Amino acid sequence: MDQRLVSVLKNSSDIFCITDNKGNIISVNSAWQHFTGYNEQESIGVSLTGLINPADKTRFGEVLKSIFSLKNIENFFARVRTRDGRFPTFSWSACVDGDANIYLIGIYINEELNVRDPYHISDKVQQVLAMLSEGFFMLDANWRINAFNPAFQKLLKMPEDELYGADFRAIDKLTIDDEVVPAFKEVYKTGKPYRLEYYDRYCKGWLRLNVYPYRGELIIFIRDISHFVIERQVLGLEKKVLELNFKTNYPLARIADELLNGIEEIFPEMYCSILEVDDEQEKVYHLSAPRLPEEYSAVISGQRIGPYAGSCGTAAYHRKQVIVSDIANSPFWIDYKEYILPFGFKACWSTPVISAYSTKVLATFAIYYDTVREPGKEELTIIERTVNILRSLIESKRNEAQMAGQHRRLQEIASISSHSIRWPVATILGLVSLFDQNNLANPLNREIIEHITTSSLELDDVIHMIVEKTANI
């Protein structure tokens, strides 16, 4: 390794050490001494693997062995024993040079448990709680927070000094008045564990709390379960909408309203809209927008699609998703922003719903926000699922309407066959029976032939009518 780079790493605030091909330490920097408490003389010749936490030792040893074939490995976690017996966690990256020496950089990961009174929590338990991805905190009998792990602090985005000793009931980073405090009071009172799931307005997600009584205090584990709850709710909504679609008396507009109302209930920050595109692929028409202002929906219904026609008209024109994070400064909204900005909306993402059986754009699905923003992974997923549902709903209802029209035309053909054809045919048969075959010069025969001709022409008209109606099926 370049000696200038080694010099930089020697002065790094992250751990840097060099070992031989067996993992014995050759050199360490000052950060190693700061974090571990071992000076350079004490460290040289010591097996690095021997200082690794027993739970991480096997994996760490395997990493060092594989470094010779992989040449470099990044971001693997292992805890190192310090002089005072602690095991802080480091994120390690390693590479090997031509002399088979291993260069390792360790970035300190703060996973220590913050606890005011550690006397009743063993060191081993503290280590486990500190490393949980699930939030953990403890409340004393006076509702004061006396212990918490990094995951809880990360969830609340609060500094340590504000969390220590804080009255939980006064925390303004959680929605705790409606359900949480009464649930905790119940555990204090009964001494029985309690489990609670609720939507937190501040965290903007679903949280699960498992509350346990412990020596007159409460131990609480808190986890963000938004992904699981949303998945369950979305599946339920999709099932409901598809069931409604099977009801012939349920029009598409009502089903679309049910779909968008359900999405907006799951994602309260979304304002959704569906615009249908006409068969000529020229204009968009309002289908559903439960929470958008009616005045705005009326203005955009019937507007032409084009390269600069808001988010929806542009998405339909280009046949691809259009993400506008800032309506006020988007070229797509130059001619339309005056209609939407007065209502406080600032972002609009629109996705075309393209037929599975043709190249036509059936509709557009749009999401409006009252903040400037771009979609995240979760929003892109719900957009994709909604577009797929809409494609099925729209094409199903159009097929249903087409089949109803075909059925109606078949009934008309049946009616024509049973009435309109029988009348001229009966007339012709009756006239034929009156024809005087014995005296062809009989003047009456001429009149009969004229009537037969008229009836034949009437029958020909009926046959043409049937052919036209059949061609449309």
C-alpha positions as CSV (number, residue, x, y, z in Angstrom):
1,M,0.0,0.0,0.0
2,D,1.2,3.5,-0.8
3,Q,3.1,4.9,2.2
4,R,1.4,8.3,1.9
5,L,-2.0,6.6,2.2
6,V,-0.7,4.6,5.2
7,S,0.4,7.8,6.8
8,V,-3.1,9.3,6.4
9,L,-4.8,6.2,7.9
10,K,-2.4,6.3,10.8
11,N,-3.8,9.7,11.7
12,S,-7.5,8.7,11.0
13,S,-10.2,9.0,13.7
14,D,-11.2,5.5,12.6
15,I,-9.4,2.4,13.7
16,F,-6.6,1.3,11.3
17,C,-4.4,-1.8,11.8
18,I,-2.2,-4.1,9.8
19,T,-1.9,-7.8,10.4
20,D,0.1,-10.6,8.9
21,N,-1.6,-13.4,6.9
22,K,-2.5,-15.2,10.2
23,G,-4.2,-12.2,11.7
24,N,-1.5,-11.2,14.1
25,I,-1.3,-7.4,14.6
26,I,1.8,-5.7,13.0
27,S,0.8,-2.1,13.4
28,V,-2.1,0.1,14.8
29,N,-2.9,3.8,14.8
30,S,-3.8,6.1,17.6
31,A,-7.6,5.6,17.1
32,W,-7.0,1.9,17.9
33,Q,-5.5,2.9,21.2
34,H,-8.3,5.4,21.9
35,F,-11.1,2.9,21.4
36,T,-9.5,-0.3,22.8
37,G,-7.3,1.1,25.5
38,Y,-4.3,-1.0,24.3
39,N,-1.2,0.9,23.3
40,E,0.9,-0.1,20.2
41,Q,3.5,-2.1,22.2
42,E,0.7,-4.2,23.9
43,S,-1.0,-4.8,20.6
44,I,1.8,-5.9,18.3
45,G,2.0,-9.6,17.9
46,V,-1.5,-10.1,19.4
47,S,-4.0,-12.1,17.4
48,L,-6.8,-9.7,16.2
49,T,-9.3,-12.6,16.1
50,G,-8.5,-13.3,19.8
51,L,-9.8,-9.8,20.7
52,I,-13.1,-10.3,18.8
53,N,-16.3,-11.0,20.7
54,P,-16.8,-14.8,21.0
55,A,-20.1,-14.4,19.2
56,D,-18.4,-12.8,16.2
57,K,-15.1,-14.7,16.3
58,T,-16.0,-17.5,13.8
59,R,-17.4,-15.1,11.2
60,F,-14.5,-12.7,11.6
61,G,-12.0,-15.6,11.1
62,E,-13.8,-16.7,8.0
63,V,-13.7,-13.2,6.6
64,L,-9.9,-13.0,7.2
65,K,-9.4,-16.3,5.4
66,S,-11.5,-15.3,2.4
67,I,-9.7,-12.0,2.0
68,F,-6.9,-13.7,0.1
69,S,-9.3,-14.8,-2.7
70,L,-11.6,-11.8,-2.7
71,K,-8.8,-9.3,-2.2
72,N,-11.1,-6.8,-0.4
73,I,-14.2,-7.0,1.8
74,E,-16.4,-4.1,3.0
75,N,-18.8,-3.4,5.8
76,F,-18.8,-6.5,8.0
77,F,-19.6,-6.0,11.7
78,A,-17.6,-7.3,14.6
79,R,-17.1,-6.3,18.3
80,V,-13.7,-5.9,19.8
81,R,-12.8,-6.5,23.5
82,T,-11.4,-3.3,25.1
83,R,-9.0,-3.2,28.1
84,D,-12.0,-2.5,30.5
85,G,-13.9,-5.5,29.1
86,R,-16.5,-3.7,26.9
87,F,-17.3,-4.8,23.4
88,P,-17.9,-1.8,21.2
89,T,-19.1,-2.5,17.6
90,F,-17.1,-1.6,14.5
91,S,-17.9,-1.8,10.8
92,W,-14.8,-3.3,9.2
93,S,-13.4,-3.1,5.7
94,A,-10.3,-5.1,4.7
95,C,-7.9,-5.6,1.8
96,V,-4.7,-7.5,1.3
97,D,-1.4,-6.4,-0.3
98,G,1.2,-8.2,-2.4
99,D,3.1,-9.3,0.8
100,A,-0.1,-11.0,2.1
101,N,-0.5,-8.4,4.9
102,I,-4.1,-7.5,5.7
103,Y,-5.1,-3.8,6.1
104,L,-8.2,-3.2,8.2
105,I,-10.3,-0.1,8.9
106,G,-12.9,-0.2,11.6
107,I,-15.6,2.5,11.9
108,Y,-17.1,2.8,15.4
109,I,-20.8,2.1,15.6
110,N,-22.4,3.6,18.7
111,E,-24.6,0.7,20.0
112,E,-24.2,1.2,23.7
113,L,-27.3,1.1,25.8
114,N,-28.1,4.5,27.4
115,V,-29.2,3.6,31.0
116,R,-29.3,5.8,34.1
117,D,-29.5,3.0,36.7
118,P,-27.7,-0.1,35.2
119,Y,-27.6,-2.0,38.5
120,H,-30.5,-4.2,37.6
121,I,-29.5,-4.9,34.0
122,S,-26.6,-7.3,33.5
123,D,-23.8,-6.3,31.1
124,K,-24.7,-9.2,28.7
125,V,-28.4,-8.1,28.6
126,Q,-27.3,-4.5,28.0
127,Q,-25.2,-5.6,25.0
128,V,-28.2,-7.4,23.5
129,L,-30.6,-4.5,24.1
130,A,-28.1,-2.1,22.6
131,M,-27.8,-4.0,19.4
132,L,-31.5,-4.5,18.8
133,S,-32.9,-3.0,15.6
134,E,-36.1,-2.7,17.6
135,G,-36.5,0.3,19.8
136,F,-36.2,-0.3,23.6
137,F,-36.8,2.1,26.5
138,M,-37.7,1.9,30.2
139,L,-40.0,4.1,32.3
140,D,-39.9,4.4,36.1
141,A,-43.0,4.8,38.3
142,N,-42.9,8.6,37.6
143,W,-43.0,8.1,33.8
144,R,-39.4,9.1,33.4
145,I,-37.3,7.5,30.7
146,N,-34.3,5.9,32.5
147,A,-32.9,3.7,29.7
148,F,-33.1,3.5,25.9
149,N,-31.1,2.0,23.1
150,P,-29.9,3.7,19.9
151,A,-32.8,2.4,17.8
152,F,-35.3,4.2,20.1
153,Q,-33.2,7.4,19.9
154,K,-33.1,7.1,16.1
155,L,-36.9,6.7,15.9
156,L,-37.5,9.9,17.9
157,K,-34.5,11.8,16.5
158,M,-33.8,13.3,19.9
159,P,-30.4,14.0,21.6
160,E,-29.5,11.8,24.6
161,D,-29.6,14.7,27.1
162,E,-33.2,15.4,26.1
163,L,-34.3,11.8,26.5
164,Y,-32.6,11.0,29.8
165,G,-35.1,11.6,32.6
166,A,-37.7,13.1,30.3
167,D,-41.3,12.6,31.2
168,F,-42.6,10.2,28.6
169,R,-46.0,11.9,28.6
170,A,-44.4,15.1,27.5
171,I,-42.5,13.7,24.5
172,D,-43.8,15.5,21.4
173,K,-42.1,13.1,18.9
174,L,-44.8,10.5,19.4
175,T,-48.6,10.5,19.3
176,I,-49.1,9.2,22.8
177,D,-52.3,10.7,24.2
178,D,-55.0,8.8,22.4
179,E,-54.0,5.2,23.0
180,V,-50.5,4.9,24.4
181,V,-50.7,6.5,27.8
182,P,-54.0,4.7,28.7
183,A,-52.4,1.4,27.7
184,F,-49.3,2.1,29.9
185,K,-51.5,3.1,32.8
186,E,-53.3,-0.3,32.5
187,V,-49.9,-2.1,32.7
188,Y,-48.9,-0.1,35.7
189,K,-52.2,-0.9,37.3
190,T,-52.6,-4.6,36.5
191,G,-49.0,-5.7,36.2
192,K,-49.9,-7.6,33.0
193,P,-48.1,-7.3,29.6
194,Y,-49.9,-5.4,26.9
195,R,-49.5,-5.2,23.1
196,L,-50.6,-2.2,21.1
197,E,-50.6,-1.3,17.4
198,Y,-51.5,2.3,16.3
199,Y,-50.9,4.9,13.7
200,D,-48.5,7.6,14.9
201,R,-49.1,11.0,13.3
202,Y,-45.6,12.3,14.2
203,C,-43.7,9.2,12.9
204,K,-46.2,9.0,10.0
205,G,-46.3,5.2,10.3
206,W,-47.7,2.3,12.2
207,L,-46.0,1.3,15.5
208,R,-46.2,-1.8,17.6
209,L,-45.5,-1.5,21.3
210,N,-45.0,-4.5,23.6
211,V,-45.2,-3.3,27.2
212,Y,-43.9,-5.4,30.1
213,P,-44.1,-4.6,33.9
214,Y,-40.7,-4.9,35.6
215,R,-40.0,-4.2,39.3
216,G,-42.6,-1.4,39.4
217,E,-41.3,0.0,36.1
218,L,-42.2,-0.6,32.4
219,I,-40.0,-2.1,29.7
220,I,-41.2,-1.2,26.3
221,F,-40.2,-2.5,22.9
222,I,-41.3,-0.4,20.0
223,R,-41.1,-1.3,16.3
224,D,-42.2,0.4,13.0
225,I,-44.5,-2.1,11.4
226,S,-45.8,0.2,8.7
227,H,-44.7,-2.1,5.9
228,F,-46.7,-5.1,7.3
229,V,-49.8,-3.1,8.2
230,I,-49.9,-1.3,4.8
231,E,-49.4,-4.6,3.0
232,R,-52.3,-6.1,4.9
233,Q,-54.5,-3.0,4.3
234,V,-53.7,-2.8,0.6
235,L,-54.4,-6.5,0.1
236,G,-57.8,-6.0,1.8
237,L,-58.6,-3.0,-0.4
238,E,-57.6,-4.9,-3.6
239,K,-59.8,-7.8,-2.6
240,K,-62.8,-5.5,-1.8
241,V,-62.5,-3.6,-5.1
242,L,-62.2,-6.8,-7.2
243,E,-65.3,-8.2,-5.5
244,L,-67.2,-5.0,-6.3
245,N,-66.1,-5.3,-9.9
246,F,-68.0,-8.6,-10.2
247,K,-71.3,-6.8,-9.4
248,T,-72.9,-5.8,-12.6
249,N,-74.8,-3.0,-11.0
250,Y,-71.7,-1.3,-9.7
251,P,-70.4,1.3,-12.2
252,L,-66.7,1.9,-12.8
253,A,-66.9,5.4,-11.2
254,R,-68.2,4.1,-7.9
255,I,-65.5,1.3,-7.8
256,A,-62.9,3.9,-8.6
257,D,-64.1,6.1,-5.7
258,E,-63.9,3.0,-3.4
259,L,-60.4,2.4,-4.5
260,L,-59.1,5.9,-4.1
261,N,-60.9,6.4,-0.7
262,G,-59.2,3.2,0.5
263,I,-55.7,4.4,-0.7
264,E,-56.2,7.8,0.9
265,E,-57.2,6.2,4.2
266,I,-54.0,4.1,4.2
267,F,-51.9,7.0,3.0
268,P,-53.5,10.1,4.5
269,E,-51.1,12.5,2.8
270,M,-52.1,11.4,-0.7
271,Y,-54.8,13.1,-2.8
272,C,-55.6,10.7,-5.6
273,S,-57.2,11.2,-9.1
274,I,-58.2,9.1,-12.0
275,L,-58.8,10.5,-15.5
276,E,-60.1,8.4,-18.3
277,V,-58.6,8.9,-21.8
278,D,-61.1,8.9,-24.7
279,D,-60.9,6.4,-27.6
280,E,-59.4,8.9,-29.9
281,Q,-56.5,9.4,-27.4
282,E,-57.0,13.1,-27.5
283,K,-58.7,14.2,-24.2
284,V,-58.9,13.2,-20.5
285,Y,-62.1,13.1,-18.6
286,H,-62.7,13.0,-14.8
287,L,-63.5,9.6,-13.4
288,S,-62.7,9.9,-9.7
289,A,-61.0,12.3,-7.3
290,P,-62.7,12.0,-3.9
291,R,-60.7,14.7,-2.1
292,L,-59.6,17.0,-4.9
293,P,-61.6,20.3,-5.2
294,E,-64.6,19.9,-7.5
295,E,-63.8,23.2,-9.2
296,Y,-60.3,21.9,-10.2
297,S,-61.7,18.5,-11.4
298,A,-64.2,20.3,-13.5
299,V,-61.6,22.5,-15.2
300,I,-59.2,19.6,-16.2
301,S,-62.0,17.3,-17.4
302,G,-62.1,17.4,-21.2
303,Q,-58.6,19.0,-21.5
304,R,-56.4,17.8,-24.4
305,I,-53.4,15.7,-23.7
306,G,-50.0,17.0,-24.9
307,P,-46.3,17.4,-24.1
308,Y,-47.0,20.2,-21.6
309,A,-50.5,19.3,-20.3
310,G,-49.9,19.1,-16.5
311,S,-48.8,15.8,-15.1
312,C,-51.7,13.7,-16.4
313,G,-52.0,15.0,-19.9
314,T,-48.3,14.8,-20.3
315,A,-48.2,11.2,-19.0
316,A,-50.9,10.2,-21.4
317,Y,-49.2,11.9,-24.3
318,H,-45.7,10.4,-23.7
319,R,-47.2,7.1,-22.4
320,K,-44.8,7.1,-19.4
321,Q,-44.8,8.2,-15.7
322,V,-44.4,11.9,-15.1
323,I,-43.0,12.9,-11.7
324,V,-43.5,16.6,-10.9
325,S,-42.1,17.3,-7.4
326,D,-42.7,21.1,-7.7
327,I,-45.7,22.2,-9.7
328,A,-44.9,25.9,-9.3
329,N,-41.7,25.5,-11.3
330,S,-42.5,22.7,-13.7
331,P,-42.7,23.4,-17.5
332,F,-45.4,20.8,-17.7
333,W,-47.7,22.9,-15.5
334,I,-47.3,26.4,-17.2
335,D,-50.8,26.4,-18.5
336,Y,-52.4,24.6,-15.5
337,K,-50.7,25.6,-12.3
338,E,-53.1,28.6,-11.8
339,Y,-55.9,26.1,-11.3
340,I,-54.2,24.0,-8.7
341,L,-51.8,26.2,-6.7
342,P,-54.6,28.2,-5.0
343,F,-55.7,25.0,-3.3
344,G,-52.3,24.4,-1.7
345,F,-51.1,21.5,-3.8
346,K,-47.4,21.5,-4.7
347,A,-46.5,18.1,-6.2
348,C,-48.2,15.8,-8.6
349,W,-47.1,12.4,-9.9
350,S,-49.0,10.8,-12.8
351,T,-48.8,7.3,-14.3
352,P,-50.6,6.2,-17.5
353,V,-52.8,3.0,-17.4
354,I,-52.0,1.3,-20.7
355,S,-54.3,-1.5,-22.0
356,A,-53.0,-5.0,-21.8
357,Y,-54.5,-5.8,-25.2
358,S,-53.6,-2.8,-27.2
359,T,-51.4,0.3,-27.3
360,K,-54.2,2.6,-26.0
361,V,-53.9,4.6,-22.8
362,L,-57.0,3.9,-20.8
363,A,-56.5,6.4,-18.0
364,T,-54.0,8.2,-15.8
365,F,-53.6,7.7,-12.1
366,A,-52.3,10.7,-10.2
367,I,-51.2,11.5,-6.7
368,Y,-51.1,15.1,-5.4
369,Y,-49.3,16.4,-2.3
370,D,-49.5,19.6,-0.4
371,T,-45.7,19.5,0.0
372,V,-42.8,19.6,-2.6
373,R,-41.6,16.0,-2.8
374,E,-40.6,13.1,-4.9
375,P,-41.8,9.5,-4.5
376,G,-40.0,6.9,-2.4
377,K,-39.9,3.2,-2.8
378,E,-43.1,2.6,-0.9
379,E,-45.1,5.2,-3.0
380,L,-43.7,3.8,-6.3
381,T,-44.9,0.3,-5.2
382,I,-48.4,1.5,-4.4
383,I,-48.6,3.4,-7.7
384,E,-47.6,0.3,-9.7
385,R,-50.2,-1.9,-7.8
386,T,-52.9,0.7,-8.3
387,V,-52.2,1.0,-12.0
388,N,-52.5,-2.8,-12.4
389,I,-55.8,-2.8,-10.5
390,L,-57.1,0.1,-12.6
391,R,-56.2,-1.7,-15.8
392,S,-58.1,-4.7,-14.8
393,L,-61.1,-2.7,-13.6
394,I,-61.4,-0.5,-16.7
395,E,-60.9,-3.3,-19.2
396,S,-63.3,-5.6,-17.2
397,K,-66.0,-2.9,-17.2
398,R,-65.5,-2.1,-20.8
399,N,-65.7,-5.8,-21.8
400,E,-68.8,-6.0,-19.6
401,A,-70.4,-3.1,-21.4
402,Q,-69.4,-4.6,-24.8
403,M,-70.9,-7.9,-23.9
404,A,-74.1,-6.2,-22.7
405,G,-74.2,-4.4,-26.1
406,Q,-73.7,-7.6,-27.9
407,H,-76.4,-9.3,-25.9
408,R,-78.8,-6.4,-26.7
409,R,-78.0,-6.7,-30.4
410,L,-78.6,-10.5,-30.3
411,Q,-82.0,-9.8,-28.7
412,E,-82.8,-7.3,-31.4
413,I,-81.8,-9.9,-34.1
414,A,-84.0,-12.5,-32.4
415,S,-86.8,-10.0,-32.4
416,I,-86.3,-9.2,-36.0
417,S,-86.1,-12.9,-36.9
418,S,-89.3,-13.7,-35.1
419,H,-91.4,-10.7,-36.3
420,S,-89.9,-8.7,-39.2
421,I,-89.0,-11.7,-41.3
422,R,-92.1,-13.7,-40.7
423,W,-94.4,-10.9,-41.9
424,P,-93.0,-10.6,-45.5
425,V,-92.5,-14.3,-45.8
426,A,-96.1,-15.0,-44.7
427,T,-97.3,-12.5,-47.2
428,I,-95.3,-14.0,-50.0
429,L,-96.6,-17.5,-49.2
430,G,-100.1,-16.3,-49.1
431,L,-99.8,-14.5,-52.4
432,V,-98.2,-17.6,-54.0
433,S,-101.3,-19.7,-53.0
434,L,-103.5,-17.2,-54.8
435,F,-101.6,-17.4,-58.1
436,D,-103.7,-18.8,-60.9
437,Q,-101.4,-21.4,-62.5
438,N,-104.2,-22.7,-64.8
439,N,-104.8,-19.3,-66.4
440,L,-101.5,-17.4,-66.5
441,A,-103.2,-14.6,-68.4
442,N,-105.4,-13.9,-65.5
443,P,-105.1,-10.1,-64.6
444,L,-105.0,-11.0,-60.9
445,N,-101.6,-12.8,-61.4
446,R,-100.0,-9.5,-62.3
447,E,-101.2,-7.9,-59.1
448,I,-100.0,-10.9,-57.1
449,I,-96.5,-10.7,-58.7
450,E,-96.3,-6.9,-57.9
451,H,-97.2,-7.7,-54.2
452,I,-94.6,-10.5,-54.1
453,T,-92.0,-8.1,-55.4
454,T,-92.8,-5.5,-52.8
455,S,-92.7,-8.2,-50.0
456,S,-89.4,-9.5,-51.3
457,L,-87.8,-6.1,-51.2
458,E,-89.1,-5.7,-47.6
459,L,-87.5,-9.1,-46.7
460,D,-84.2,-8.0,-48.4
461,D,-84.2,-4.9,-46.2
462,V,-84.7,-7.0,-43.0
463,I,-81.8,-9.4,-44.1
464,H,-79.5,-6.4,-44.6
465,M,-80.4,-5.1,-41.1
466,I,-79.6,-8.5,-39.6
467,V,-76.2,-8.6,-41.4
468,E,-75.3,-5.1,-40.1
469,K,-76.2,-5.9,-36.5
470,T,-74.3,-9.2,-36.7
471,A,-71.2,-7.5,-38.1
472,N,-71.1,-5.3,-34.9
473,I,-70.9,-8.3,-32.6
